[in-house]
Amino acid sequence: MMSHRCSAALLSALLLCAGPATLRSSGTGVRTATAFVPPPSLHVVPSASSSSPTLVAAGGFEWEDPTDQFDQGVENPYKNPDILKKAGNKDGDADAAASGEGGTGEEGEMKIDPARLLGPRLQGTNLYFVGMMGSGKSAVGDIVARRMGTYNFLDTDTIIEKATKLSIPDIFEAEGEEGFRDVEAQVLDTVHAYVRCVISTGGGLVTRIQNWSKLQTGIVVWLDVDPEVIIKRIEGDTNRPLLQADDPLQNLKDLLEERKEKYSQADVRIEVGEDVDADAAADMAIRALHDFIDDHPPAYLAAKAKAQAEGLDWVQ
């Protein structure tokens, strides 16, 4: 499948193409939502010379695809004390800098935000945040995307609400959970074709096996939060259809039990405690992602390292 650059303009086009998914009768007395309509495809125009950058045509304009220069030599900043050393801190080590401790510079100030170095290392690969409702996927994902600078943030629930002109509870009431999951799957099918996106997904998206084929095109991050912590965060929130019950905490525990096996298939797991706010969780995710990339390097880097270890001097 062709990959496309994710941007605010393309997201707007996606929503316009979807239009209001007004409910209509199916002729059987069952109300069904209009299918989510994907945006027009972009097309990649190969350059005349292999040494020239690839041009991507979008909206009548052409721009150079930065992924052509895929090997930018960026390494894990947490393993490079010079990068993480705080401004004015000549003696502080990487761990102290990362935690904002020690040194004479401004509190928490570093030479470069480690999140800024994620983009070059990810090479366009999407990040998918999964986890229970109220686990902080939207807040943490948005922070990570903003700090990265080169990635855009998408929230599948927000896209659904904007595209259908309906709130999540309204969709559940009219269509039931299965109807909502159908729309959710269509949205994921569309957004996963784009690159350089941080995507927050609905809590139950992982329950459909076919959704995993889309999630596995990127790196999946599970925000693992105890139900007792979540219930404190979302107490009184009427926008959570599955928790509108006499015992919402027990409902939450039951849902987690059903989904935990799916969540555990994520590439990265972030255990978020009660005292961990969204910024701290984003810090944890960024560091874990750098470590994950170290442990699972792109195939070309693994081949290059193997060749160098075997003494092949033609490898640069």
Backbone torsions as a table, in degrees:
resi	resn	phi	psi	omega
1	MET	NA	141.6	-179.8
2	MET	-70.2	135.3	176.0
3	SER	-95.9	147.9	-176.9
4	HIS	-129.1	155.6	178.4
5	ARG	-76.7	127.0	179.8
6	CYS	-86.5	132.9	178.6
7	SER	-150.0	167.2	179.0
8	ALA	-62.9	-37.6	179.9
9	ALA	-64.4	-42.2	179.7
10	LEU	-68.7	-35.8	177.2
11	LEU	-63.3	-40.5	178.0
12	SER	-61.6	-42.2	178.9
13	ALA	-64.1	-38.9	178.7
14	LEU	-60.0	-44.9	-178.7
15	LEU	-68.9	-37.4	179.0
16	LEU	-65.7	-39.2	179.6
17	CYS	-66.5	-34.7	-179.5
18	ALA	-68.4	-43.7	-179.6
19	GLY	65.2	175.9	178.6
20	PRO	-69.4	122.1	-179.2
21	ALA	-85.0	76.0	-177.7
22	THR	-66.1	144.2	-179.1
23	LEU	-78.5	138.7	-178.8
24	ARG	-137.6	161.7	179.0
25	SER	-80.8	139.4	179.8
26	SER	-90.1	-0.2	-178.8
27	GLY	92.4	-6.9	179.8
28	THR	-114.7	9.4	-178.3
29	GLY	87.2	-3.8	179.3
30	VAL	-97.1	131.0	-179.8
31	ARG	-88.5	131.3	-178.3
32	THR	-126.1	151.0	-178.8
33	ALA	-90.5	145.2	175.8
34	THR	-59.0	137.9	-178.5
35	ALA	-62.9	147.5	177.3
36	PHE	-71.8	127.2	-176.1
37	VAL	-101.2	122.7	-179.3
38	PRO	-71.6	160.1	-179.0
39	PRO	-75.9	164.1	175.3
40	PRO	-59.8	143.7	-177.3
41	SER	-75.5	145.2	168.2
42	LEU	-85.0	166.2	176.1
43	HIS	-133.2	144.0	179.7
44	VAL	-92.5	129.7	179.8
45	VAL	-104.0	108.2	-179.7
46	PRO	-61.2	142.4	178.8
47	SER	-77.6	159.6	-177.5
48	ALA	-69.1	-31.8	-178.6
49	SER	-117.0	143.0	-179.7
50	SER	-67.3	-19.6	-179.9
51	SER	-88.1	-9.9	179.8
52	SER	-89.3	151.9	-178.8
53	PRO	-70.4	150.1	176.1
54	THR	-71.2	137.1	177.7
55	LEU	-103.5	134.5	176.7
56	VAL	-111.4	124.9	179.7
57	ALA	-88.6	126.8	179.9
58	ALA	-149.8	121.5	176.8
59	GLY	62.3	28.9	179.5
60	GLY	86.5	-0.5	-179.7
61	PHE	-116.5	161.6	176.9
62	GLU	-122.3	140.1	177.4
63	TRP	-140.5	154.3	-178.3
64	GLU	-77.8	134.0	178.0
65	ASP	-80.2	111.7	-176.7
66	PRO	-66.1	-13.7	-179.0
67	THR	-71.2	-10.0	176.8
68	ASP	-59.9	-38.2	179.1
69	GLN	-90.2	65.7	-167.6
70	PHE	-74.2	-30.3	-177.4
71	ASP	-96.1	94.1	-177.0
72	GLN	-99.6	5.0	174.9
73	GLY	65.9	23.4	-179.4
74	VAL	-84.2	131.6	-178.6
75	GLU	-112.2	176.0	179.6
76	ASN	-63.9	114.6	-177.2
77	PRO	-66.9	-24.0	-179.9
78	TYR	-71.5	-12.3	176.8
79	LYS	-106.2	12.5	179.4
80	ASN	-125.7	95.5	-177.3
81	PRO	-57.0	-31.8	-178.4
82	ASP	-65.6	-34.2	179.7
83	ILE	-74.7	-41.8	-174.6
84	LEU	-86.2	-7.1	-178.6
85	LYS	-61.9	132.3	-179.5
86	LYS	-67.1	150.8	177.0
87	ALA	-58.8	129.6	179.4
88	GLY	81.1	0.1	-179.0
89	ASN	-107.1	97.6	-176.7
90	LYS	-85.6	-18.5	-174.8
91	ASP	-110.9	-14.4	-177.1
92	GLY	-67.4	146.5	179.3
93	ASP	-93.0	177.0	-175.3
94	ALA	-62.7	-41.1	-178.1
95	ASP	-65.8	-39.9	178.7
96	ALA	-65.1	-40.5	179.6
97	ALA	-65.8	-42.8	-177.9
98	ALA	-64.1	-31.1	-178.1
99	SER	-93.9	-1.7	178.6
100	GLY	77.3	21.8	-177.3
101	GLU	-109.0	150.1	173.6
102	GLY	75.7	174.1	176.1
103	GLY	83.7	173.8	-176.5
104	THR	-112.5	-1.4	-179.1
105	GLY	-79.1	-179.7	177.6
106	GLU	-60.2	143.6	-176.1
107	GLU	-55.6	123.2	175.2
108	GLY	78.5	-1.7	-176.9
109	GLU	-78.5	134.3	179.3
110	MET	-127.1	166.6	177.8
111	LYS	-62.7	-37.2	179.6
112	ILE	-153.4	142.8	177.2
113	ASP	-71.6	124.3	178.9
114	PRO	-54.4	-26.3	179.0
115	ALA	-64.8	-31.2	-179.7
116	ARG	-64.0	-25.2	-178.1
117	LEU	-91.6	-2.4	178.1
118	LEU	-70.2	-42.3	-178.0
119	GLY	-53.2	-54.5	179.3
120	PRO	-59.6	-32.7	-178.7
121	ARG	-78.5	-30.6	179.7
122	LEU	-78.4	-25.0	177.5
123	GLN	55.4	42.3	175.8
124	GLY	91.7	-10.4	-179.1
125	THR	-62.3	133.7	178.9
126	ASN	-73.3	154.3	172.0
127	LEU	-111.5	130.1	178.9
128	TYR	-115.7	120.3	176.4
129	PHE	-94.7	124.8	178.6
130	VAL	-122.9	163.2	179.5
131	GLY	149.2	173.9	-178.3
132	MET	-66.1	157.2	173.2
133	MET	-56.0	138.8	179.7
134	GLY	80.8	4.4	-179.6
135	SER	-79.5	-11.2	177.2
136	GLY	99.8	18.2	-176.8
137	LYS	-59.2	-44.1	-177.6
138	SER	-68.4	-46.3	-177.8
139	ALA	-65.1	-47.6	-178.3
140	VAL	-68.3	-43.9	179.5
141	GLY	-60.2	-41.0	179.3
142	ASP	-64.3	-42.3	178.8
143	ILE	-62.9	-45.2	-179.7
144	VAL	-60.5	-45.6	-178.9
145	ALA	-63.5	-44.2	179.5
146	ARG	-61.8	-42.1	-178.9
147	ARG	-70.7	-32.7	177.7
148	MET	-66.0	-38.6	176.2
149	GLY	85.1	-33.5	-175.9
150	THR	-104.8	-1.5	-179.2
151	TYR	-112.6	150.7	176.2
152	ASN	-104.6	152.0	-179.2
153	PHE	-104.1	134.5	176.2
154	LEU	-130.2	141.1	176.5
155	ASP	-120.1	117.6	-174.7
156	THR	-63.3	-36.1	178.0
157	ASP	-64.5	-41.0	178.9
158	THR	-64.9	-41.0	178.4
159	ILE	-61.7	-43.6	-179.5
160	ILE	-60.8	-45.5	-178.4
161	GLU	-65.2	-39.9	179.6
162	LYS	-71.0	-38.0	-176.5
163	ALA	-74.6	-31.9	-177.4
164	THR	-96.8	-13.1	-175.1
165	LYS	62.3	25.4	-179.6
166	LEU	-130.8	148.7	174.3
167	SER	-78.0	161.9	178.3
168	ILE	-58.5	-46.5	177.8
169	PRO	-59.1	-37.6	179.3
170	ASP	-64.5	-39.2	179.1
171	ILE	-66.4	-42.0	178.1
172	PHE	-62.3	-40.4	-178.1
173	GLU	-67.1	-41.0	-176.3
174	ALA	-81.8	-35.9	-171.3
175	GLU	-112.0	-18.1	-173.0
176	GLY	81.1	171.6	-178.0
177	GLU	-63.2	-39.2	-178.4
178	GLU	-62.7	-40.5	178.1
179	GLY	-63.3	-40.6	177.1
180	PHE	-63.9	-43.2	-179.5
181	ARG	-63.4	-31.7	176.9
182	ASP	-63.1	-47.3	179.5
183	VAL	-65.1	-41.9	179.4
184	GLU	-58.8	-42.4	179.9
185	ALA	-65.8	-37.0	178.3
186	GLN	-66.3	-38.9	177.6
187	VAL	-64.1	-46.3	178.5
188	LEU	-60.6	-40.4	179.8
189	ASP	-59.6	-32.2	179.3
190	THR	-80.1	-51.6	-172.4
191	VAL	-70.7	-25.5	-176.7
192	HIS	-69.5	-15.1	179.4
193	ALA	-76.8	-11.1	179.1
194	TYR	-92.4	163.0	179.9
195	VAL	-121.3	167.3	-179.7
196	ARG	57.8	49.2	178.0
197	CYS	-128.2	143.3	166.6
198	VAL	-103.8	121.0	-170.4
199	ILE	-120.9	121.1	174.2
200	SER	-91.7	128.2	-176.0
201	THR	-108.9	162.0	176.2
202	GLY	-68.2	152.2	-175.3
203	GLY	-59.2	-31.4	-177.1
204	GLY	-98.1	5.2	-177.7
205	LEU	-60.6	-31.2	-176.6
206	VAL	-71.2	-12.0	-174.4
207	THR	-73.3	-17.6	178.5
208	ARG	-98.2	122.4	-176.1
209	ILE	-58.2	-38.6	-177.0
210	GLN	-64.1	-23.5	178.5
211	ASN	-69.5	-26.8	-178.0
212	TRP	-68.2	-27.3	177.3
213	SER	-65.1	-26.8	176.6
214	LYS	-83.3	-44.3	-179.3
215	LEU	-60.2	-36.2	-175.6
216	GLN	-75.8	-0.4	170.9
217	THR	-79.2	-9.8	178.3
218	GLY	-127.7	-159.9	175.9
219	ILE	-107.0	126.7	-175.4
220	VAL	-99.8	127.0	-179.2
221	VAL	-114.8	121.0	179.9
222	TRP	-100.0	119.1	172.1
223	LEU	-88.5	104.6	-174.8
224	ASP	-94.7	108.1	-177.0
225	VAL	-126.8	135.3	179.9
226	ASP	-64.4	144.1	178.9
227	PRO	-55.2	-36.0	-179.5
228	GLU	-63.7	-33.8	177.8
229	VAL	-74.0	-42.5	-178.7
230	ILE	-62.2	-43.9	-175.3
231	ILE	-62.9	-31.8	176.7
232	LYS	-68.3	-33.6	-178.6
233	ARG	-72.2	-38.5	-169.7
234	ILE	-111.3	12.9	-179.7
235	GLU	-57.3	127.6	179.4
236	GLY	87.1	-2.4	179.4
237	ASP	-79.1	112.7	-177.4
238	THR	-86.4	3.3	-178.7
239	ASN	-92.1	16.4	-179.6
240	ARG	-117.2	85.8	-173.6
241	PRO	-54.2	-37.5	-175.4
242	LEU	-74.9	-7.5	-179.3
243	LEU	-109.2	6.1	178.5
244	GLN	-81.6	80.2	-176.4
245	ALA	-148.1	170.8	-179.9
246	ASP	-65.0	-33.5	-179.0
247	ASP	-127.8	78.9	-176.9
248	PRO	-61.4	-32.4	179.4
249	LEU	-63.9	-43.6	179.0
250	GLN	-65.3	-38.5	175.6
251	ASN	-58.8	-42.8	-179.8
252	LEU	-63.8	-42.8	178.5
253	LYS	-63.3	-41.2	180.0
254	ASP	-64.9	-42.1	179.4
255	LEU	-63.8	-42.3	179.6
256	LEU	-63.3	-40.1	179.0
257	GLU	-61.8	-38.8	179.8
258	GLU	-69.3	-33.8	-171.3
259	ARG	-100.9	-12.9	-171.3
260	LYS	-57.6	-39.9	179.6
261	GLU	-60.9	-36.2	178.4
262	LYS	-71.9	-46.1	179.9
263	TYR	-58.8	-36.8	-175.8
264	SER	-67.3	-9.6	176.5
265	GLN	-81.9	-2.1	179.8
266	ALA	-62.7	155.6	179.3
267	ASP	-73.2	-36.3	-175.9
268	VAL	-129.6	132.0	177.8
269	ARG	-115.3	125.8	178.4
270	ILE	-115.3	113.7	178.3
271	GLU	-86.2	114.1	-174.3
272	VAL	-106.2	114.3	179.3
273	GLY	-86.2	176.2	-176.8
274	GLU	-62.8	-32.1	-176.6
275	ASP	-91.3	8.7	-179.0
276	VAL	-100.4	115.8	179.0
277	ASP	-87.0	-179.8	-174.9
278	ALA	-62.6	-38.9	-179.9
279	ASP	-65.4	-42.5	179.5
280	ALA	-66.9	-39.1	178.1
281	ALA	-64.5	-37.1	177.3
282	ALA	-64.3	-41.9	176.4
283	ASP	-57.8	-45.0	-179.5
284	MET	-63.4	-41.1	-179.5
285	ALA	-66.0	-42.1	-178.5
286	ILE	-62.7	-45.5	179.2
287	ARG	-65.1	-43.6	-179.4
288	ALA	-63.4	-35.5	178.9
289	LEU	-67.5	-41.0	176.4
290	HIS	-60.9	-42.5	179.7
291	ASP	-66.7	-38.1	179.5
292	PHE	-63.3	-40.8	179.2
293	ILE	-64.6	-36.9	176.1
294	ASP	-61.4	-42.2	-176.4
295	ASP	-78.3	-20.5	-178.4
296	HIS	-133.1	67.4	-177.2
297	PRO	-67.3	155.2	175.2
298	PRO	-56.1	153.1	-175.1
299	ALA	-56.5	-38.6	-176.9
300	TYR	-67.9	-32.1	178.4
301	LEU	-72.7	-38.3	177.7
302	ALA	-63.5	-41.8	179.1
303	ALA	-66.4	-38.9	-180.0
304	LYS	-64.9	-44.4	179.7
305	ALA	-63.6	-40.3	179.2
306	LYS	-63.5	-43.5	-179.6
307	ALA	-64.4	-42.3	179.4
308	GLN	-64.1	-39.0	-179.9
309	ALA	-65.8	-27.7	178.8
310	GLU	-87.4	4.3	175.6
311	GLY	77.0	25.3	177.9
312	LEU	-80.3	103.8	-172.4
313	ASP	-72.7	-7.5	179.2
314	TRP	-80.7	-10.3	178.2
315	VAL	-80.5	123.8	-178.2
316	GLN	-90.0	NA	NA
